[in-house]
């Protein structure tokens, strides 16, 4: 477990038009009969803009607790911790950056299956509305492809520099450090070699004057101890990207810009609130993975449990989406959404039944 402070913190954050006060407190769950914290989750509140806090909280719970927070978020965390199907061994966070427009968190997760593996998930939120900030908000599809190539080359460059620095080592020195038959070039040969798909820009965050892209280490679990490089972080100054950013991206990253700009419509990475049928309140939260396919869920707000969805990304115009529950479901559900007058609306279908669906 990472040794982060667990004290309640108060953040004074300025929104677009007026100051927004966000208070953070920690929701904690400790190991049974122990003082050690197993789960620590941020919980945001705001007296002047509660919807901002709600959207951030719902995003974090939907993503990491696999449940909407409900009326008692501490109880939801406790239930998550005690669930027999819960694969998360540890959960923690840090506040990485904040300014008048952006809040950036890092979520630390340790998941366990056949073995335990830890990883970091960077997140950035727009403090005007609490929405998560995605690369689709900031860049065109072509620019994202360019960034993906740039980051892949940066990772290969870091590896090549490291391998070259060890070429002068003798076999005896390598054997003493790493063991028999270890070869640095061979060990890192397969890393950052994928040229199809947007694998290298999947994890990113907005920082003070740059974008930070995070990529996992080259080694598998068994050879982790031999990996001297670990995770890769590529930092690109926002000043270098200014002309490639969307108008929304330029607003978020421009220190002198004061005129609010809205991102282009899209469902990728957003927590969206809507209705199913006449009045059933629902929440949608899906993400476009690697620029290819959608992964996520929708939730009945009354119950808070996820109903998993899959589909294809539509990064061309974000006008039309088709989402489905798993084919293994007893009664498959299909959701069709189209952007009309700035609102995503469409139909939900299952077992011959059709209901209208609408998200604001």
N, C-alpha and C positions, 0 to 999 in steps of 0.2 A: 504494500500500500504506500502510495506517495505521501510524504510527510508535509502536507499542506496545512496552513492554519485553518481552524474551524470556527473562528470568531465571526459574529454577525458584522456585516459591513454595510455602510451606507454610501450610495453613489449619487452624486448630483450630476445629471446628464442633461444637456440642452438639446431640445428637439428642433424641428424646422422653424416653427413660429414662436414658440415660447418654451421656457424651461420645463423639462420633464424630470420629475424626481422619481428615481427608482431605488427602492430599498431591497437589498439582498439579505436573505437569511439562509442558513444551511438546514436542509433536511437530512438527518443522519440516522444511520442504523448501525449499531455496534454488534460485533460478534457476541453470541450468547455467553454470558458470564465473563465478559472481557471489556476492557476500556478501549480496545482498538476499534477504530471506525472501519466498517466494511464498505458502506455506501455513503457518499456525501454528494448531495444534489443541490444545485442552487434553486432558490425560490424567490421570484421577483414580485414585488407589490408596488403600486403607484396610486396615490390619492388623486392626482390630477389627470392621469392618462392610464386607467386600469386596463384598457384593451391592449396596450403595448405589452404590459407585463403578462397578460393572459396568453397572448400569442406566443411569446417566448417560452413561457412555462409549458404550454401545450406541445410545442415543438420538441422540447427536451424530453418530456415524459413519453410522447409518442415514439421518439427515436431510441431512447435508452431504457425506459421502464416498461415499454410495450403496453402502455395503458394511458388513457387520459387521467389527469390528476384527481378529478372528482371533487367532492366537497371537503374531503380531508386528505390532502396530499401526503401527509406523514403516514397515514394509514395505508395509502396506496404503495408507498415505498416499503413499508413493513411487509405487506402482503407479497410484493415482488421478491423481497429478500428471502421469504420463507417458502416460495414456490419450488416444488420439486423439479419443475421443468426449466428453471431459471439457469441459463448457462453463464451468467455474469458473476465472476468471483469477487471483483472489486470495481468500484466506480467512484471517480473523484473529478474535480474540475479546478481550473484557475481562470481568473480574469486576465486576459493577455493584453488587451488594449481597449481604450474607450476615448471617444471625443464627443463633439456635439451631435454627430450624426450616426456613429457606428459603435457598436459594442462587439468585441471579439472574445470568445471563450475558447478554452481547450478542455475537452472532455477526455479524461484518462480512463480507459476501460481494460479490464483483464477478463477475458472469456476463457472458459474451460470446456473442453470436449474430451478427446482422447488425451490431451495434455493442455496446459494453460498457456495462453499467449496474451501479451499486453500490447496495446496500441493507443494512439492518440487520434482524436477527431477534432479538428479545428472548426469553429462555427463563427460566422459574423452575422449580426442582426442590424436592420435599419431601425433606428430609434424613433423614427416618425410614426411607424405603424407596427413595429415588432416583427416584421417579416424577415425570414432568413434571406441573406444575400447570396445569389448563385452566380456562376460564371455566365449563364444565359442573360442575366440582368446587365452584365458589364461588357460583354463582348459579342461580336458576331460569330457565327459558326466557323467561318474561315480563319478568324483571328484566334479562336480557341484551338484550331488545328495547328496553327503556327506556334502557339504557346506550348502545346503538347510536344511538338518536335523540339523546341528549344529546351524544354526541361529534360526530355530524354537525353539529349546531347550533353546537357550539363551533368547529369548523373554519370554518363559514360566518361565524361572528362574527369570527374572526381575519382572514378575507379581507375582510369588509366594513369593518372598522376600518382595515385597510391601504389599501383602495381610497379610502375617505373622506379619509384623510390626504394623498392625492395629487391630490385634486380641485382644489386651489388652484394646481397647477402649470400653467403656460402651455404651449401647443402647442410653442413653441420649446424650453422646458426638457425636455419629454418627448422631443422629437425628438433633442435632444442626448444624453440618457441612453439612450434605447431605439431610436431610429431612426424612420423615417417610419411614420405610420398606426398607432402603438401605442396601444392602449386598455386601461387596467388592468382595468376592469370586464369587458370582453369576454374578456380573457386568462384570468381566473379564473371566468368565468361557469359553466362546466360542472363545476366542482369541488364535491364534497360535495353532490351533487344526487340520488344514488340513495336511494330510499326503500324499496325492496324488498331483502330479504336483510340479513344481519348483516355487511356489508362493513367497518364502521368499528371493530369490536372484534376483528378477526382477529389482530392483534399486540398483546400486552400483557405486562406483567411486574409482579411484586410488588416494591415498594421499601420503604424504611424505614417510612413512614407513609402511603403512597398506592399506588394502582394507576396505572401509566403506560401509556397506549394510544398506539401509534405508527401513523401513516398517511403514505403516500407523498405526494410533491409533486403539484401540479396539472399541471405542464408535461410534455410528452413530451420525448424525447431531443433533438430538433432545436431546441426552444425553451428548453432548460434554462438557458442563460446569461441569459435574460430573466427568469427566475423568482427574485424576491427573497425569497420566503417559504420555499421548500424543503419539507422534511418537516414534519409537524405532530405535536406531542406534547401529549396531553391528560392532565393529572394530576388524579386524583380522590382526596381524602383517604379513607382506609379508615374513619375515624371517621364520615364522612357515610353510609357504606354498611353500617354495622355491622348494622342491623336487617334489611337485605336479603340479607346473606351467609348461606350455609348454616352449619350448626353446624361443619362442617369449616373453612369460610372464616373463621369467627369465631375458631376455635382458632388457625389459622395467623397471623392478624393481631392477636390479642389478647395484649398484653404480660403480663397477669396470669393468663391461662388456663394451667393445668398438666395438665389431664386430656386425654390423647390422644384424638383423634377421627379416624375413618377417613372418606375420601370415599365418596360413593355409587358403586356399581359402574358401570363403563363402559369401553369400549375406546378412546374418543376420546383421542388424544394420548398413549397409554400404550405403553410397551414391555412386551409380555407374553410369558412363556415357557411353552411347552407341548410337546405331543407329537402327532405325526401317525402313525396306525397304532398299533402296539404300543409303539415306543420311539424313533422318529425325532424328534430334538430340533429344534424350530422356534421362531422368534421372530416375533411379529406387532407391527407398528408402523403404525397408520393414524391419520389425523386427519380431523375433521369441518370442512370448509372452508365458511366463511360461513354455517354453520348449515344447509346444504342437502345436500351430498354428501361422501362419504368418498373420500379419496385416500391411498394408502400402499402397503405391500407386506408380504409375509411372506418369511422367510429360512430356509433349511435351515442350522442352526447349523454343520454340518460344512463347508459350502461358502461361506456368507456373502453370496452374490449375491442381489439383490432379485427377487422375483416380484411385479410390480405388481398392485394390487387397486383396484377401484372399488366403490361402493355408495351407499346412501342413509343419511343420518343418522337415528338414532332417539333423539331427545332427550327424548321423552315419558317413557319408563320404562327405556330401555337394556336391555330384556329380550331382544330378538331382532335379529339382524343377518344380512344376506345380502350376501356379497362375491363379486365375480367378477374373473377376469383379463380382459384385453382381448379383445374379440370377434375381433381380428386374430390372436390366438394360434393356433398350429396345432391345439392341443387345449385348448379352454377349460376352466378350472377354476372350480368353484363351492364356496364355503365357507358353511355355515349354522351359526350359533352361537346358543345360547339360554342364558340365565342360570339355572342350577339349583344350589341349595344354595350360592350364593356363588361358583360356578365357571362360566366360559363353556365350554360343551362342545357338540359337534355333529358334523357330518360334512363331509368333503372329497369332492367328486365330480369325475370327469373321465373322458371316453371310456368311460362305462359302468362305471367302477370306483368303489367307495365305501370310504372309510376313516374310522374315528373320529378326532376331533380334540378336544383338551382343553387349556385354558389355566388355569394357577393364578393 
